[in-house]
Amino acid sequence: MPKIVAICGPTGVGKTEVSLKVAERFKAEIINFDSQQFYKELVIGTAKPIFEERRGIPHHLFEALTLKEDMSAGKFVEIADKLVWEIHSRGKLPLLVGGTGLYLRAFEYGIFKVDVDPLLREKLRRRAEENLEELFDALKRLDPEYAQRIHPRDRVRITRALEVIFTTGKSFSFFHQKNPFFKSKRYPLLKIGLNLSREELYARINERVLKMVEKGWLREVEDLLKNHGQEVFAKIKAIGYDILLKVHFGEMSMDTAITIIQQETRRYAKRQLTWFKKEKDIEWFKPQEIDRIIGRIEAFLKGA
């Protein structure tokens, strides 16, 4: 059975740099579980490590999808399972890295199965295309806890949650927190959480947004508009793309956009931490504590 290490934490905390150091030390291959970094077209605005930054370390699931495709927790688990065994067969350590807590939990425990009526699924799909805001309002009434954890434009998660609610009569949160089918972990898994003081984290987030703009984030948005049309922005859940689109159309100044993106990113980081803090077996470190992190992984791999 492969032993697996996961590095998780809020956006901007420094997961990429820590993961590279860990991968170099343990000859690991990195599997992404950040939901927006799956997409080929989203680079600067998702802080995806580009090829030159990967130090020759194999990275998986960073360019897995186009914006025409969808990812789900179930699909992620299926792909990640295959990758884990392939990496293990090469004598390497599978290293999961990301900030989408739902995907990590799904990988750890598996996905519950709910058979949904195809007519219900199609009805929700059509309603999502016509008025996603209305569906999200319904989810907030029926499962406010889960609605707080996802983006209001996350069509896939909104419709999936409503499918489960209308099919089972139970909230989606019930299945993720109290589901009796979650009996045991599927793999030996060490979860390393990275965090900083709120002041340090927020300062890093603010600075990172500025650097992303300097790298040409607005040009990336304009290329998306040119190549895929304005309708594609309804599918992008990564923070900032819709805001910079307003800058392109002259509806907002860049300074105002930067302030809003920084604020929304800080709020997102807070939501991520709320999720991860509920996972009782995450072991928390500061990103600069690389020696302690490496020591803990060494102990885990030796059986401690």
PAPAMAR-202106 format. One line per 4 residues: number of its first residue (from 1); for each residue x, y, z of C-alpha. Coordinates in steps of 0.25 Angstrom, whole numbers, plus 5000, padded with zeros to 4 digits. Example, Ala and Ser with C-alpha at 12.3 -4.5 7.8 and 13.67 -1.06 7.14 Angstrom:
BEGIN
1> 5049/4982/5031; 5055/4996/5029
This chain:
BEGIN
1> 5000/5000/5000; 5006/5014/4996; 5009/5023/5007; 5005/5037/5003
5> 5008/5051/5008; 4998/5063/5006; 5002/5078/5008; 4990/5087/5010
9> 4986/5100/5015; 4981/5114/5010; 4984/5121/4998; 4997/5129/4998
13> 5003/5122/5010; 5015/5116/5002; 5010/5102/4999; 5018/5102/4985
17> 5031/5105/4991; 5030/5095/5002; 5025/5084/4993; 5037/5086/4984
21> 5047/5085/4995; 5039/5072/5001; 5039/5066/4987; 5054/5069/4985
25> 5057/5062/4998; 5048/5050/4996; 5049/5048/4981; 5034/5051/4981
29> 5024/5054/4969; 5014/5065/4972; 4999/5063/4970; 4991/5076/4970
33> 4978/5076/4977; 4975/5091/4975; 4962/5091/4967; 4966/5104/4959
37> 4980/5099/4955; 4974/5087/4947; 4971/5097/4936; 4981/5099/4925
41> 4977/5113/4922; 4978/5118/4936; 4992/5121/4940; 4995/5135/4946
45> 4982/5136/4953; 4983/5123/4960; 4998/5124/4964; 5001/5111/4957
49> 5016/5107/4957; 5020/5109/4942; 5029/5099/4936; 5042/5106/4939
53> 5038/5107/4954; 5036/5092/4955; 5051/5089/4957; 5050/5076/4948
57> 5040/5070/4958; 5028/5063/4951; 5015/5071/4954; 5002/5064/4951
61> 4988/5070/4949; 4993/5084/4947; 4988/5084/4932; 4978/5073/4932
65> 4966/5080/4927; 4962/5091/4918; 4951/5101/4922; 4941/5093/4913
69> 4942/5081/4923; 4938/5079/4938; 4945/5073/4949; 4937/5067/4961
73> 4942/5061/4974; 4939/5047/4969; 4946/5049/4956; 4958/5055/4964
77> 4958/5042/4973; 4958/5033/4961; 4970/5040/4954; 4978/5042/4967
81> 4977/5027/4970; 4983/5024/4957; 4994/5034/4958; 4997/5029/4973
85> 4999/5015/4968; 5007/5019/4956; 5016/5028/4965; 5018/5017/4975
89> 5022/5007/4964; 5033/5016/4961; 5038/5016/4975; 5034/5030/4977
93> 5026/5037/4988; 5012/5042/4984; 5011/5056/4989; 4998/5063/4988
97> 4998/5078/4989; 4986/5088/4989; 4976/5096/4996; 4963/5089/4992
101> 4959/5082/5004; 4947/5075/4998; 4956/5068/4988; 4966/5064/4999
105> 4955/5058/5008; 4949/5051/4996; 4962/5045/4993; 4965/5041/5007
109> 4951/5034/5010; 4945/5032/4997; 4932/5037/4990; 4918/5033/4995
113> 4909/5028/4984; 4895/5034/4982; 4887/5030/4970; 4881/5042/4964
117> 4869/5042/4955; 4874/5047/4941; 4862/5056/4940; 4865/5063/4952
121> 4880/5065/4948; 4876/5070/4934; 4865/5080/4941; 4876/5085/4950
125> 4886/5087/4939; 4876/5095/4931; 4873/5104/4943; 4887/5106/4946
129> 4889/5111/4931; 4877/5120/4933; 4879/5125/4947; 4890/5120/4955
133> 4888/5131/4966; 4874/5125/4968; 4880/5111/4970; 4891/5116/4980
137> 4880/5124/4988; 4873/5110/4989; 4885/5103/4994; 4887/5114/5004
141> 4874/5111/5010; 4875/5096/5009; 4889/5095/5014; 4895/5108/5018
145> 4908/5101/5024; 4912/5095/5010; 4908/5108/5003; 4918/5116/5011
149> 4929/5107/5006; 4927/5108/4992; 4927/5120/4981; 4914/5125/4977
153> 4917/5122/4963; 4922/5108/4965; 4911/5102/4956; 4917/5087/4958
157> 4917/5088/4973; 4904/5095/4974; 4896/5085/4965; 4903/5073/4971
161> 4899/5078/4985; 4884/5080/4981; 4884/5067/4974; 4888/5060/4987
165> 4878/5068/4996; 4866/5066/4987; 4869/5051/4985; 4872/5047/5000
169> 4865/5058/5008; 4879/5060/5015; 4888/5072/5014; 4901/5071/5006
173> 4908/5074/5019; 4903/5062/5025; 4910/5053/5015; 4923/5060/5017
177> 4923/5061/5032; 4915/5050/5038; 4913/5040/5026; 4913/5026/5033
181> 4920/5021/5020; 4933/5028/5023; 4939/5017/5032; 4954/5017/5030
185> 4965/5024/5022; 4967/5018/5008; 4983/5020/5009; 4993/5023/5020
189> 4993/5038/5019; 5001/5049/5026; 4994/5062/5025; 5004/5074/5027
193> 4996/5087/5029; 5003/5101/5026; 4999/5113/5033; 5004/5127/5038
197> 4999/5138/5047; 4987/5145/5041; 4995/5157/5039; 5006/5150/5032
201> 4997/5142/5023; 4989/5154/5019; 5001/5162/5016; 5006/5151/5007
205> 4993/5150/5000; 4993/5165/4997; 5007/5164/4992; 5004/5152/4983
209> 4992/5159/4976; 5001/5171/4973; 5012/5162/4967; 5001/5154/4959
213> 4997/5167/4953; 5011/5171/4950; 5013/5158/4943; 5002/5161/4933
217> 4989/5156/4939; 4981/5166/4931; 4987/5161/4918; 4983/5147/4922
221> 4969/5151/4924; 4969/5158/4911; 4974/5146/4904; 4963/5138/4910
225> 4953/5147/4905; 4959/5147/4891; 4960/5132/4890; 4948/5127/4898
229> 4938/5139/4898; 4932/5146/4910; 4923/5134/4914; 4935/5126/4918
233> 4936/5135/4930; 4924/5130/4936; 4931/5116/4938; 4944/5122/4944
237> 4943/5121/4959; 4957/5126/4962; 4956/5139/4969; 4960/5152/4961
241> 4957/5148/4946; 4943/5154/4946; 4948/5166/4953; 4959/5169/4943
245> 4949/5167/4932; 4943/5179/4937; 4956/5187/4937; 4957/5182/4922
249> 4944/5188/4919; 4947/5201/4926; 4936/5198/4937; 4946/5198/4949
253> 4960/5204/4951; 4972/5195/4953; 4974/5200/4967; 4960/5197/4971
257> 4961/5183/4965; 4974/5180/4973; 4967/5184/4986; 4955/5176/4983
261> 4963/5164/4979; 4972/5165/4991; 4960/5165/5000; 4953/5154/4993
265> 4965/5145/4994; 4967/5148/5009; 4953/5144/5011; 4955/5131/5003
269> 4967/5128/5011; 4959/5129/5024; 4949/5119/5018; 4960/5109/5014
273> 4965/5110/5028; 4952/5108/5034; 4950/5095/5026; 4964/5090/5029
277> 4963/5093/5044; 4952/5083/5045; 4961/5072/5040; 4966/5067/5053
281> 4978/5059/5048; 4985/5070/5040; 4999/5074/5047; 5001/5089/5046
285> 5014/5096/5043; 5019/5109/5038; 5024/5109/5024; 5038/5113/5028
289> 5039/5101/5038; 5044/5092/5026; 5054/5084/5035; 5043/5080/5044
293> 5034/5077/5033; 5044/5068/5026; 5047/5061/5040; 5032/5058/5042
297> 5031/5052/5028; 5043/5044/5030; 5037/5038/5043; 5024/5035/5036
301> 5031/5028/5024; 5039/5019/5035; 5026/5016/5041; 5025/5025/5053
